[in-house]
């Protein structure tokens, strides 16, 4: 599970992101040593930079950049029960904690989801209204998303693949305090890099299924763990 927070980068780091991204896209075999020489920065600085982005290593960062050009789908998708069991066994509570901090730190939250993802959005909004003081509204209407645009409001977008519909046009020019994307599948979206991205898995999922055909079970598991951190007597981060 990966969290990428582009808003936390300074100007030099954003420049390094753009430069390394372009280089990796043109040469997928480039090494960290070659990038170090090309951009006149130390390998340790590049390593520190990719860790700040949320990656464990340069290798994982490079895989993320080139993932949109590769088929990362498993040849033999596991059963849904096995997929859920694997997710639970490797559940990263640090990601849930970071996500909880993002939600906790807002007065108003608009949750946007399409198709089955809207059901997850509505469920999460319902649970937040019970256990938090955050004013929450779930919607599947882009008009509501655009009309709710405000500096004291955050926008949370739920999408399993990010491929059902492009968010570029719908969300362009908005003035939310922060726009957060929660994806299940691991995929690179260059036009969303100014936002905060959370990924629940490291894989591209089952390519045989259309986005609206895919299960949202992992969303419910993850979001319920986030809700637990709002409950009385809970100790987030422990």
Secondary structure, DSSP 8 states (H G I E B T S, - for coil): -EEEEGGG--HHHHHHHHHHHHHHHH-TT--HHHHHHHHT--HHHHHHHHHHHT-SSHHHHHHHHHGGGS----SS---HHHHHHHHHHT--HHHHHHHHHHHHS-SEEEEEE-THHHHHHHHHHHHHHHH-S-EEEEES-HHHHHHT--TTEEEEEEESSS-SS--TTTTTT---SEEEEEESS----GGGTTSEEEES-SS---TTS-GGGS--HHHHHHHHHHHHTTSTT--TT-
